[in-house]
Amino acid sequence: MFELHSRGYNRVVTGMTYGLQRGRYDVGFLDWRLQQIKAIEAKLDWLVPLLAPTSVLVIWLDASEREDHQKVRSILVRLGFRVEAGTCCEDGLAISARRRDANQQAMAA
């Protein structure tokens, strides 16, 4: 989170942040390594309303669980997101997603 702040993303929300206002955050970051994939949907249901309409959501997963990656992608689609990128590294997989209608909302603002 500190790295995101140093890059100009001042409104960042993580899965460990509480007492927040809805619809105000530019970046949502969820580190879901070593977590049960079954519980991610509930956490995303909590996190997504906190994000601004044009924000980006990044989820960090264990790299080895391919079935879980597909499950997360399906959940993101159900929540109205489109996956922009997925990057693998030795520590896991980072999935970046934006709301499907983010471009329309940005132009209207």
Order of alpha helices (4+ residues) and beta strands (2+ residues): alpha-beta-beta-alpha-beta-alpha-beta-beta-alpha
